[in-house]
Amino acid sequence: MAYKLFAYWSAPKPEDVDAFEEYYASTHVPRAAAVPNLTDIITTRTADGFEGGETPHYRVAEMVFDSKEAMDESAGSDAWAEMRQCSGDIIERFGVSLTVEMGEVETGTPTAS
């Protein structure tokens, strides 16, 4: 069963958006993508909350692994350490916060009504 890590980023200050986006795309995402055992990475810049509400997150990244064990093995790698350091650099440089959650992926088939 696949295992995902979700990284929820808060918004940078309006004057920092361009610099944040450039650094995130050119530096952070490539470092995250280099983590061993990663099968997929999905990054989203949120724009709309549900039914017109506010969105609590500015960016969401999903890192997909084949299993929790595969992710745990990756967590000991140099690439993982570089990604974590880069996350710390982003937090310090742009004054944003990062929340991370993980869990097994469950899939189902939508039912027609």
VOGUKOL-746114 format. One record per atom (N, C-alpha, C, O, CB): residue number from 1; chain; z, x, y. Coordinates in steps of 0.05 Angstrom, whole numbers. Last residue first. Glycine has a CB too. Layout:
! VOGUKOL-746114
+-----+-------+--------+--------+--------+
:   n : chain :     pz :     px :     py :
+-----+-------+--------+--------+--------+
: NUM :     A :      Z :      X :      Y :
...
+-----+-------+--------+--------+--------+
This chain:
! VOGUKOL-746114
+-----+-------+--------+--------+--------+
:   n : chain :     pz :     px :     py :
+-----+-------+--------+--------+--------+
: 113 :     A :   -160 :   -495 :    164 :
: 113 :     A :   -146 :   -520 :    168 :
: 113 :     A :   -164 :   -544 :    169 :
: 113 :     A :   -155 :   -567 :    172 :
: 113 :     A :   -130 :   -519 :    193 :
: 112 :     A :   -160 :   -440 :    119 :
: 112 :     A :   -175 :   -458 :    136 :
: 112 :     A :   -159 :   -484 :    140 :
: 112 :     A :   -145 :   -493 :    121 :
: 112 :     A :   -204 :   -464 :    124 :
: 111 :     A :   -119 :   -383 :    121 :
: 111 :     A :   -125 :   -408 :    108 :
: 111 :     A :   -140 :   -426 :    128 :
: 111 :     A :   -134 :   -426 :    152 :
: 111 :     A :   -100 :   -423 :     98 :
: 110 :     A :   -131 :   -313 :    114 :
: 110 :     A :   -125 :   -337 :    131 :
: 110 :     A :   -134 :   -362 :    116 :
: 110 :     A :   -153 :   -363 :    101 :
: 110 :     A :   -140 :   -335 :    158 :
: 109 :     A :   -102 :   -273 :     67 :
: 109 :     A :   -127 :   -287 :     74 :
: 109 :     A :   -119 :   -311 :     91 :
: 109 :     A :   -102 :   -327 :     83 :
: 109 :     A :   -142 :   -295 :     48 :
: 108 :     A :    -68 :   -211 :     81 :
: 108 :     A :    -70 :   -238 :     69 :
: 108 :     A :    -96 :   -250 :     78 :
: 108 :     A :   -110 :   -240 :     96 :
: 108 :     A :    -46 :   -256 :     77 :
: 107 :     A :    -29 :   -152 :     76 :
: 107 :     A :    -54 :   -166 :     83 :
: 107 :     A :    -54 :   -193 :     69 :
: 107 :     A :    -42 :   -197 :     48 :
: 107 :     A :    -79 :   -150 :     75 :
: 106 :     A :     16 :   -108 :    103 :
: 106 :     A :     13 :   -130 :     85 :
: 106 :     A :    -12 :   -145 :     94 :
: 106 :     A :    -16 :   -150 :    118 :
: 106 :     A :     38 :   -149 :     85 :
: 105 :     A :     37 :    -42 :    108 :
: 105 :     A :     16 :    -62 :    115 :
: 105 :     A :     15 :    -83 :     94 :
: 105 :     A :     12 :    -77 :     70 :
: 105 :     A :    -11 :    -48 :    120 :
: 104 :     A :    103 :    -20 :    122 :
: 104 :     A :     81 :    -24 :    102 :
: 104 :     A :     62 :    -46 :    113 :
: 104 :     A :     71 :    -66 :    125 :
: 104 :     A :     92 :    -32 :     75 :
: 103 :     A :    119 :     13 :    185 :
: 103 :     A :    122 :     -5 :    163 :
: 103 :     A :     98 :     -7 :    145 :
: 103 :     A :     77 :      2 :    151 :
: 103 :     A :    129 :    -32 :    174 :
: 102 :     A :    151 :     34 :    246 :
: 102 :     A :    134 :     39 :    223 :
: 102 :     A :    139 :     18 :    202 :
: 102 :     A :    160 :      5 :    201 :
: 102 :     A :    140 :     67 :    211 :
: 101 :     A :    152 :     48 :    317 :
: 101 :     A :    161 :     32 :    293 :
: 101 :     A :    141 :     38 :    271 :
: 101 :     A :    119 :     46 :    275 :
: 101 :     A :    161 :      1 :    300 :
: 100 :     A :    172 :     75 :    378 :
: 100 :     A :    157 :     79 :    353 :
: 100 :     A :    169 :     62 :    331 :
: 100 :     A :    194 :     62 :    328 :
: 100 :     A :    156 :    109 :    345 :
:  99 :     A :    162 :     77 :    447 :
:  99 :     A :    177 :     64 :    425 :
:  99 :     A :    160 :     67 :    400 :
:  99 :     A :    136 :     61 :    401 :
:  99 :     A :    184 :     34 :    431 :
:  98 :     A :    165 :    112 :    506 :
:  98 :     A :    151 :    110 :    480 :
:  98 :     A :    170 :     98 :    460 :
:  98 :     A :    193 :    108 :    456 :
:  98 :     A :    140 :    137 :    471 :
:  97 :     A :    155 :    110 :    577 :
:  97 :     A :    172 :    109 :    553 :
:  97 :     A :    154 :    105 :    528 :
:  97 :     A :    132 :     95 :    530 :
:  97 :     A :    194 :     87 :    555 :
:  96 :     A :    137 :    154 :    631 :
:  96 :     A :    133 :    131 :    614 :
:  96 :     A :    153 :    132 :    591 :
:  96 :     A :    167 :    152 :    587 :
:  96 :     A :    104 :    129 :    603 :
:  95 :     A :    131 :    197 :    667 :
:  95 :     A :    154 :    179 :    670 :
:  95 :     A :    151 :    153 :    654 :
:  95 :     A :    162 :    132 :    662 :
:  95 :     A :    158 :    172 :    698 :
:  94 :     A :     92 :    235 :    662 :
:  94 :     A :     84 :    210 :    674 :
:  94 :     A :    107 :    190 :    676 :
:  94 :     A :    103 :    168 :    687 :
:  94 :     A :     62 :    198 :    657 :
:  93 :     A :    118 :    282 :    641 :
:  93 :     A :     98 :    284 :    663 :
:  93 :     A :     94 :    257 :    677 :
:  93 :     A :     91 :    257 :    702 :
:  93 :     A :     72 :    294 :    652 :
:  92 :     A :    152 :    263 :    600 :
:  92 :     A :    162 :    278 :    623 :
:  92 :     A :    143 :    277 :    646 :
:  92 :     A :    152 :    273 :    669 :
:  92 :     A :    168 :    306 :    614 :
:  91 :     A :    116 :    236 :    566 :
:  91 :     A :    139 :    222 :    577 :
:  91 :     A :    150 :    236 :    601 :
:  91 :     A :    156 :    223 :    621 :
:  91 :     A :    161 :    221 :    555 :
:  90 :     A :     80 :    279 :    555 :
:  90 :     A :     71 :    254 :    569 :
:  90 :     A :     94 :    239 :    581 :
:  90 :     A :     92 :    231 :    604 :
:  90 :     A :     55 :    236 :    549 :
:  89 :     A :    114 :    314 :    528 :
:  89 :     A :    101 :    322 :    553 :
:  89 :     A :     92 :    298 :    569 :
:  89 :     A :     95 :    297 :    593 :
:  89 :     A :     77 :    342 :    547 :
:  88 :     A :    126 :    283 :    482 :
:  88 :     A :    147 :    290 :    501 :
:  88 :     A :    136 :    299 :    528 :
:  88 :     A :    147 :    292 :    549 :
:  88 :     A :    164 :    312 :    490 :
:  87 :     A :     75 :    283 :    460 :
:  87 :     A :     87 :    257 :    468 :
:  87 :     A :    109 :    263 :    488 :
:  87 :     A :    111 :    249 :    508 :
:  87 :     A :     99 :    242 :    443 :
:  86 :     A :     70 :    337 :    448 :
:  86 :     A :     52 :    325 :    468 :
:  86 :     A :     63 :    299 :    478 :
:  86 :     A :     61 :    292 :    501 :
:  86 :     A :     24 :    321 :    455 :
:  85 :     A :    108 :    341 :    408 :
:  85 :     A :    112 :    356 :    433 :
:  85 :     A :     95 :    344 :    455 :
:  85 :     A :    104 :    341 :    478 :
:  85 :     A :    106 :    386 :    429 :
:  84 :     A :     83 :    309 :    369 :
:  84 :     A :    109 :    301 :    381 :
:  84 :     A :    114 :    315 :    407 :
:  84 :     A :    124 :    303 :    426 :
:  84 :     A :    132 :    307 :    361 :
:  83 :     A :     37 :    340 :    359 :
:  83 :     A :     35 :    313 :    369 :
:  83 :     A :     61 :    303 :    382 :
:  83 :     A :     60 :    291 :    404 :
:  83 :     A :     26 :    293 :    347 :
:  82 :     A :     62 :    386 :    339 :
:  82 :     A :     46 :    388 :    363 :
:  82 :     A :     42 :    360 :    376 :
:  82 :     A :     43 :    357 :    400 :
:  82 :     A :     19 :    401 :    358 :
:  81 :     A :     84 :    365 :    292 :
:  81 :     A :    102 :    377 :    313 :
:  81 :     A :     87 :    379 :    339 :
:  81 :     A :     99 :    374 :    360 :
:  81 :     A :    112 :    405 :    304 :
:  80 :     A :     37 :    352 :    265 :
:  80 :     A :     56 :    330 :    273 :
:  80 :     A :     74 :    341 :    295 :
:  80 :     A :     79 :    326 :    314 :
:  80 :     A :     73 :    321 :    248 :
:  79 :     A :     16 :    402 :    257 :
:  79 :     A :      1 :    383 :    273 :
:  79 :     A :     19 :    361 :    282 :
:  79 :     A :     17 :    351 :    305 :
:  79 :     A :    -23 :    372 :    257 :
:  78 :     A :     53 :    425 :    222 :
:  78 :     A :     51 :    436 :    249 :
:  78 :     A :     37 :    416 :    267 :
:  78 :     A :     43 :    414 :    291 :
:  78 :     A :     36 :    463 :    248 :
:  77 :     A :     88 :    374 :    182 :
:  77 :     A :     66 :    393 :    189 :
:  77 :     A :     67 :    403 :    217 :
:  77 :     A :     81 :    391 :    235 :
:  77 :     A :     40 :    379 :    184 :
:  76 :     A :    124 :    336 :    166 :
:  76 :     A :    132 :    364 :    165 :
:  76 :     A :    111 :    384 :    173 :
:  76 :     A :    116 :    408 :    172 :
:  76 :     A :    141 :    370 :    137 :
:  75 :     A :     96 :    289 :    168 :
:  75 :     A :    117 :    293 :    189 :
:  75 :     A :    128 :    322 :    188 :
:  75 :     A :    140 :    331 :    208 :
:  75 :     A :    140 :    274 :    185 :
:  74 :     A :     66 :    286 :    123 :
:  74 :     A :     53 :    294 :    148 :
:  74 :     A :     74 :    302 :    169 :
:  74 :     A :     69 :    320 :    185 :
:  74 :     A :     35 :    272 :    159 :
:  73 :     A :    103 :    265 :     87 :
:  73 :     A :     93 :    292 :     83 :
:  73 :     A :     80 :    303 :    108 :
:  73 :     A :     84 :    327 :    115 :
:  73 :     A :     72 :    292 :     60 :
:  72 :     A :    108 :    214 :    109 :
:  72 :     A :    131 :    232 :    109 :
:  72 :     A :    123 :    261 :    104 :
:  72 :     A :    134 :    279 :    116 :
:  72 :     A :    151 :    223 :     87 :
:  71 :     A :     57 :    194 :     99 :
:  71 :     A :     66 :    198 :    126 :
:  71 :     A :     89 :    218 :    127 :
:  71 :     A :     90 :    235 :    144 :
:  71 :     A :     73 :    172 :    139 :
:  70 :     A :     59 :    193 :     43 :
:  70 :     A :     38 :    209 :     56 :
:  70 :     A :     46 :    214 :     85 :
:  70 :     A :     42 :    236 :     95 :
:  70 :     A :     11 :    194 :     55 :
:  69 :     A :    102 :    157 :     36 :
:  69 :     A :    104 :    185 :     26 :
:  69 :     A :     83 :    203 :     39 :
:  69 :     A :     89 :    226 :     46 :
:  69 :     A :    102 :    186 :     -4 :
:  68 :     A :     80 :    110 :     54 :
:  68 :     A :    102 :    122 :     69 :
:  68 :     A :    105 :    151 :     61 :
:  68 :     A :    111 :    168 :     78 :
:  68 :     A :    128 :    106 :     64 :
:  67 :     A :      7 :    116 :     47 :
:  67 :     A :     34 :    108 :     38 :
:  67 :     A :     55 :    120 :     57 :
:  67 :     A :     49 :    137 :     73 :
:  67 :     A :     39 :    117 :      9 :
:  66 :     A :    -39 :    126 :     74 :
:  66 :     A :    -41 :    113 :     49 :
:  66 :     A :    -14 :    102 :     39 :
:  66 :     A :    -13 :     82 :     25 :
:  66 :     A :    -53 :    131 :     28 :
:  65 :     A :    -33 :    110 :    145 :
:  65 :     A :    -31 :    129 :    122 :
:  65 :     A :    -33 :    113 :     96 :
:  65 :     A :    -29 :     89 :     96 :
:  65 :     A :     -4 :    145 :    123 :
:  64 :     A :    -51 :    103 :    212 :
:  64 :     A :    -51 :     91 :    185 :
:  64 :     A :    -51 :    114 :    164 :
:  64 :     A :    -66 :    133 :    166 :
:  64 :     A :    -75 :     73 :    182 :
:  63 :     A :    -25 :     90 :    274 :
:  63 :     A :    -33 :    112 :    256 :
:  63 :     A :    -29 :    102 :    228 :
:  63 :     A :     -8 :     93 :    220 :
:  63 :     A :    -15 :    138 :    262 :
:  62 :     A :    -39 :     58 :    333 :
:  62 :     A :    -33 :     53 :    305 :
:  62 :     A :    -43 :     77 :    288 :
:  62 :     A :    -67 :     83 :    289 :
:  62 :     A :    -45 :     26 :    294 :
:  61 :     A :    -15 :     51 :    398 :
:  61 :     A :    -30 :     67 :    379 :
:  61 :     A :    -20 :     60 :    351 :
:  61 :     A :      3 :     56 :    347 :
:  61 :     A :    -27 :     98 :    385 :
:  60 :     A :    -20 :     17 :    458 :
:  60 :     A :    -10 :     16 :    431 :
:  60 :     A :    -28 :     33 :    413 :
:  60 :     A :    -52 :     31 :    414 :
:  60 :     A :     -8 :    -14 :    420 :
:  59 :     A :     -2 :     15 :    526 :
:  59 :     A :    -19 :     25 :    505 :
:  59 :     A :     -5 :     22 :    479 :
:  59 :     A :     20 :     24 :    477 :
:  59 :     A :    -27 :     55 :    510 :
:  58 :     A :     33 :    -19 :    553 :
:  58 :     A :      9 :    -10 :    567 :
:  58 :     A :    -12 :      0 :    546 :
:  58 :     A :    -35 :     -6 :    548 :
:  58 :     A :     16 :     13 :    587 :
:  57 :     A :     71 :    -76 :    536 :
:  57 :     A :     62 :    -49 :    530 :
:  57 :     A :     36 :    -44 :    545 :
:  57 :     A :     20 :    -61 :    549 :
:  57 :     A :     59 :    -45 :    500 :
:  56 :     A :     82 :   -129 :    545 :
:  56 :     A :    104 :   -110 :    549 :
:  56 :     A :     96 :    -81 :    545 :
:  56 :     A :    111 :    -63 :    551 :
:  56 :     A :    126 :   -117 :    530 :
:  55 :     A :     40 :   -169 :    585 :
:  55 :     A :     42 :   -153 :    561 :
:  55 :     A :     64 :   -132 :    565 :
:  55 :     A :     65 :   -119 :    586 :
:  55 :     A :     14 :   -139 :    554 :
:  54 :     A :     51 :   -236 :    608 :
:  54 :     A :     51 :   -207 :    612 :
:  54 :     A :     51 :   -193 :    585 :
:  54 :     A :     62 :   -203 :    566 :
:  54 :     A :     75 :   -199 :    630 :
:  53 :     A :      9 :   -291 :    587 :
:  53 :     A :     34 :   -278 :    594 :
:  53 :     A :     30 :   -249 :    599 :
:  53 :     A :      8 :   -238 :    595 :
:  53 :     A :     54 :   -282 :    572 :
:  52 :     A :    -37 :   -317 :    569 :
:  52 :     A :    -35 :   -311 :    597 :
:  52 :     A :     -9 :   -297 :    606 :
:  52 :     A :     -6 :   -292 :    630 :
:  52 :     A :    -38 :   -335 :    613 :
:  51 :     A :    -29 :   -320 :    514 :
:  51 :     A :    -31 :   -344 :    529 :
:  51 :     A :    -26 :   -339 :    559 :
:  51 :     A :    -13 :   -355 :    573 :
:  51 :     A :    -12 :   -365 :    519 :
:  50 :     A :     -4 :   -255 :    510 :
:  50 :     A :    -10 :   -279 :    496 :
:  50 :     A :     -9 :   -303 :    514 :
:  50 :     A :     11 :   -306 :    529 :
:  50 :     A :      9 :   -283 :    472 :
:  49 :     A :    -32 :   -210 :    559 :
:  49 :     A :    -11 :   -220 :    543 :
:  49 :     A :    -19 :   -246 :    530 :
:  49 :     A :    -39 :   -258 :    538 :
:  49 :     A :     15 :   -224 :    559 :
:  48 :     A :    -83 :   -161 :    566 :
:  48 :     A :    -75 :   -189 :    568 :
:  48 :     A :    -52 :   -196 :    549 :
:  48 :     A :    -52 :   -188 :    526 :
:  48 :     A :    -99 :   -208 :    562 :
:  47 :     A :    -89 :   -108 :    558 :
:  47 :     A :    -97 :   -119 :    584 :
:  47 :     A :    -86 :   -147 :    588 :
:  47 :     A :    -80 :   -155 :    610 :
:  47 :     A :   -127 :   -120 :    586 :
:  46 :     A :    -75 :    -45 :    527 :
:  46 :     A :    -72 :    -74 :    529 :
:  46 :     A :    -79 :    -83 :    557 :
:  46 :     A :    -75 :    -69 :    577 :
:  46 :     A :    -43 :    -81 :    522 :
:  45 :     A :   -113 :     -1 :    496 :
:  45 :     A :   -102 :     -4 :    523 :
:  45 :     A :   -100 :    -34 :    527 :
:  45 :     A :   -120 :    -48 :    531 :
:  45 :     A :   -119 :     10 :    546 :
:  44 :     A :   -105 :     25 :    432 :
:  44 :     A :   -112 :      1 :    448 :
:  44 :     A :    -98 :      3 :    475 :
:  44 :     A :    -74 :      7 :    477 :
:  44 :     A :   -104 :    -25 :    434 :
:  43 :     A :   -127 :     61 :    377 :
:  43 :     A :   -113 :     61 :    403 :
:  43 :     A :   -124 :     38 :    419 :
:  43 :     A :   -148 :     33 :    420 :
:  43 :     A :   -117 :     88 :    418 :
:  42 :     A :   -120 :     79 :    311 :
:  42 :     A :   -130 :     58 :    329 :
:  42 :     A :   -114 :     59 :    354 :
:  42 :     A :    -89 :     57 :    353 :
:  42 :     A :   -129 :     29 :    315 :
:  41 :     A :   -137 :    119 :    258 :
:  41 :     A :   -121 :    117 :    283 :
:  41 :     A :   -135 :     97 :    301 :
:  41 :     A :   -159 :     99 :    305 :
:  41 :     A :   -118 :    145 :    297 :
:  40 :     A :   -132 :    132 :    188 :
:  40 :     A :   -145 :    118 :    211 :
:  40 :     A :   -126 :    120 :    234 :
:  40 :     A :   -101 :    121 :    231 :
:  40 :     A :   -151 :     89 :    204 :
:  39 :     A :   -108 :    166 :    153 :
:  39 :     A :   -133 :    154 :    144 :
:  39 :     A :   -147 :    139 :    167 :
:  39 :     A :   -171 :    134 :    165 :
:  39 :     A :   -127 :    134 :    121 :
:  38 :     A :    -74 :    227 :    152 :
:  38 :     A :    -80 :    204 :    168 :
:  38 :     A :   -107 :    192 :    158 :
:  38 :     A :   -127 :    207 :    156 :
:  38 :     A :    -82 :    212 :    199 :
:  37 :     A :    -63 :    275 :    126 :
:  37 :     A :    -60 :    250 :    111 :
:  37 :     A :    -66 :    224 :    127 :
:  37 :     A :    -63 :    202 :    116 :
:  37 :     A :    -32 :    248 :    100 :
:  36 :     A :    -44 :    312 :    185 :
:  36 :     A :    -54 :    310 :    157 :
:  36 :     A :    -47 :    283 :    145 :
:  36 :     A :    -28 :    270 :    153 :
:  36 :     A :    -42 :    332 :    141 :
:  35 :     A :    -67 :    300 :    251 :
:  35 :     A :    -44 :    299 :    232 :
:  35 :     A :    -55 :    296 :    204 :
:  35 :     A :    -72 :    279 :    199 :
:  35 :     A :    -25 :    276 :    240 :
:  34 :     A :   -108 :    296 :    287 :
:  34 :     A :   -107 :    320 :    270 :
:  34 :     A :    -84 :    320 :    250 :
:  34 :     A :    -82 :    339 :    233 :
:  34 :     A :   -105 :    345 :    288 :
:  33 :     A :    -98 :    253 :    318 :
:  33 :     A :   -119 :    250 :    298 :
:  33 :     A :   -119 :    274 :    279 :
:  33 :     A :   -130 :    272 :    257 :
:  33 :     A :   -146 :    248 :    312 :
:  32 :     A :    -61 :    274 :    354 :
:  32 :     A :    -52 :    254 :    335 :
:  32 :     A :    -72 :    252 :    312 :
:  32 :     A :    -65 :    250 :    289 :
:  32 :     A :    -49 :    226 :    348 :
:  31 :     A :    -96 :    307 :    383 :
:  31 :     A :    -73 :    319 :    369 :
:  31 :     A :    -63 :    299 :    348 :
:  31 :     A :    -56 :    308 :    325 :
:  31 :     A :    -50 :    326 :    388 :
:  30 :     A :   -132 :    269 :    405 :
:  30 :     A :   -141 :    289 :    386 :
:  30 :     A :   -119 :    303 :    370 :
:  30 :     A :   -122 :    309 :    347 :
:  30 :     A :   -157 :    310 :    401 :
:  29 :     A :    -93 :    240 :    438 :
:  29 :     A :   -106 :    227 :    415 :
:  29 :     A :   -118 :    248 :    395 :
:  29 :     A :   -115 :    245 :    371 :
:  29 :     A :   -129 :    208 :    425 :
:  28 :     A :    -78 :    280 :    477 :
:  28 :     A :    -59 :    268 :    458 :
:  28 :     A :    -73 :    256 :    434 :
:  28 :     A :    -64 :    261 :    411 :
:  28 :     A :    -43 :    247 :    472 :
:  27 :     A :   -127 :    299 :    504 :
:  27 :     A :   -107 :    317 :    492 :
:  27 :     A :    -91 :    303 :    470 :
:  27 :     A :    -89 :    313 :    448 :
:  27 :     A :    -89 :    327 :    514 :
:  26 :     A :   -162 :    260 :    522 :
:  26 :     A :   -173 :    286 :    517 :
:  26 :     A :   -153 :    305 :    502 :
:  26 :     A :   -161 :    324 :    490 :
:  26 :     A :   -181 :    299 :    543 :
:  25 :     A :   -132 :    211 :    527 :
:  25 :     A :   -157 :    212 :    512 :
:  25 :     A :   -166 :    240 :    504 :
:  25 :     A :   -175 :    245 :    482 :
:  25 :     A :   -179 :    199 :    528 :
:  24 :     A :    -87 :    228 :    557 :
:  24 :     A :    -83 :    213 :    532 :
:  24 :     A :   -108 :    216 :    515 :
:  24 :     A :   -107 :    222 :    491 :
:  24 :     A :    -77 :    184 :    537 :
:  23 :     A :   -111 :    250 :    603 :
:  23 :     A :    -94 :    267 :    585 :
:  23 :     A :    -91 :    254 :    558 :
:  23 :     A :    -93 :    267 :    537 :
:  23 :     A :    -67 :    272 :    597 :
:  22 :     A :   -137 :    204 :    623 :
:  22 :     A :   -152 :    229 :    617 :
:  22 :     A :   -137 :    246 :    598 :
:  22 :     A :   -148 :    256 :    578 :
:  22 :     A :   -158 :    244 :    643 :
:  21 :     A :    -94 :    169 :    631 :
:  21 :     A :   -115 :    162 :    613 :
:  21 :     A :   -132 :    187 :    605 :
:  21 :     A :   -139 :    189 :    581 :
:  21 :     A :   -134 :    141 :    626 :
:  20 :     A :    -63 :    197 :    669 :
:  20 :     A :    -52 :    190 :    643 :
:  20 :     A :    -74 :    185 :    623 :
:  20 :     A :    -74 :    196 :    601 :
:  20 :     A :    -34 :    166 :    646 :
:  19 :     A :    -99 :    199 :    712 :
:  19 :     A :    -90 :    224 :    700 :
:  19 :     A :    -78 :    219 :    672 :
:  19 :     A :    -83 :    234 :    654 :
:  19 :     A :    -69 :    238 :    718 :
:  18 :     A :   -104 :    143 :    723 :
:  18 :     A :   -127 :    159 :    716 :
:  18 :     A :   -120 :    185 :    702 :
:  18 :     A :   -132 :    193 :    682 :
:  18 :     A :   -143 :    166 :    741 :
:  17 :     A :    -49 :    128 :    733 :
:  17 :     A :    -65 :    116 :    712 :
:  17 :     A :    -88 :    134 :    704 :
:  17 :     A :    -92 :    140 :    680 :
:  17 :     A :    -75 :     89 :    720 :
:  16 :     A :    -17 :    143 :    775 :
:  16 :     A :    -20 :    162 :    753 :
:  16 :     A :    -38 :    152 :    731 :
:  16 :     A :    -43 :    167 :    711 :
:  16 :     A :      7 :    168 :    742 :
:  15 :     A :    -13 :    101 :    811 :
:  15 :     A :    -26 :    126 :    821 :
:  15 :     A :    -30 :    147 :    799 :
:  15 :     A :    -45 :    166 :    802 :
:  15 :     A :    -10 :    138 :    844 :
:  14 :     A :     18 :     65 :    780 :
:  14 :     A :    -10 :     60 :    787 :
:  14 :     A :    -26 :     85 :    796 :
:  14 :     A :    -49 :     88 :    788 :
:  14 :     A :    -12 :     39 :    808 :
:  13 :     A :     56 :     98 :    730 :
:  13 :     A :     54 :     88 :    757 :
:  13 :     A :     24 :     84 :    764 :
:  13 :     A :      8 :     99 :    754 :
:  13 :     A :     68 :    108 :    778 :
:  12 :     A :     43 :     77 :    662 :
:  12 :     A :     48 :     97 :    682 :
:  12 :     A :     47 :     84 :    710 :
:  12 :     A :     38 :     61 :    712 :
:  12 :     A :     28 :    121 :    681 :
:  11 :     A :     74 :     31 :    617 :
:  11 :     A :     53 :     37 :    637 :
:  11 :     A :     62 :     60 :    655 :
:  11 :     A :     85 :     61 :    664 :
:  11 :     A :     47 :     12 :    654 :
:  10 :     A :     96 :     52 :    551 :
:  10 :     A :     99 :     36 :    576 :
:  10 :     A :     78 :     46 :    596 :
:  10 :     A :     65 :     67 :    592 :
:  10 :     A :    127 :     39 :    588 :
:   9 :     A :     70 :     50 :    485 :
:   9 :     A :     73 :     64 :    510 :
:   9 :     A :     77 :     45 :    533 :
:   9 :     A :     63 :     25 :    535 :
:   9 :     A :     49 :     83 :    516 :
:   8 :     A :     85 :     49 :    419 :
:   8 :     A :     82 :     31 :    442 :
:   8 :     A :     89 :     47 :    467 :
:   8 :     A :    112 :     56 :    471 :
:   8 :     A :    100 :      6 :    439 :
:   7 :     A :     59 :     63 :    358 :
:   7 :     A :     70 :     76 :    382 :
:   7 :     A :     64 :     59 :    406 :
:   7 :     A :     40 :     54 :    413 :
:   7 :     A :     58 :    105 :    385 :
:   6 :     A :     68 :     52 :    290 :
:   6 :     A :     60 :     40 :    316 :
:   6 :     A :     74 :     54 :    338 :
:   6 :     A :     98 :     58 :    338 :
:   6 :     A :     66 :      9 :    316 :
:   5 :     A :     45 :     72 :    229 :
:   5 :     A :     63 :     79 :    251 :
:   5 :     A :     51 :     67 :    276 :
:   5 :     A :     28 :     70 :    282 :
:   5 :     A :     66 :    111 :    254 :
:   4 :     A :     37 :     41 :    165 :
:   4 :     A :     29 :     46 :    193 :
:   4 :     A :     52 :     55 :    211 :
:   4 :     A :     75 :     46 :    208 :
:   4 :     A :     16 :     21 :    205 :
:   3 :     A :     11 :     46 :    100 :
:   3 :     A :     35 :     49 :    117 :
:   3 :     A :     25 :     55 :    145 :
:   3 :     A :      8 :     73 :    149 :
:   3 :     A :     55 :     70 :    106 :
:   2 :     A :    -17 :     12 :     44 :
:   2 :     A :    -19 :     28 :     68 :
:   2 :     A :      7 :     26 :     84 :
:   2 :     A :     22 :      7 :     82 :
:   2 :     A :    -43 :     18 :     85 :
:   1 :     A :      0 :     17 :    -24 :
:   1 :     A :      0 :      0 :      0 :
:   1 :     A :      0 :     18 :     25 :
:   1 :     A :     16 :     37 :     26 :
:   1 :     A :     24 :    -19 :      0 :
+-----+-------+--------+--------+--------+
